């Protein structure tokens, strides 16, 4: 199971001494990780949307399933 950007950020900050510049750099990295996560989730949802013949309601369920399987609840 993948670690979310938020989980990564929490763990990284808890093990890094409080320094404004280091924490800002960590935050920027976490934001980039989050952007990539959204892209992967979006792509997976669109793939499922196509496979389902454009069933919009089912695409939302596919998104939730992908997120839960990949990142856990």
Protein Blocks (a to p, Z undefined) as FASTA:
>chain_A
ZZdfklmmmmmmmmpccdfklmmmmmmmmmmmmmmmmmmmmmmmmmmmmmnnopaklmmm
mmmmmmmmmnoZZ
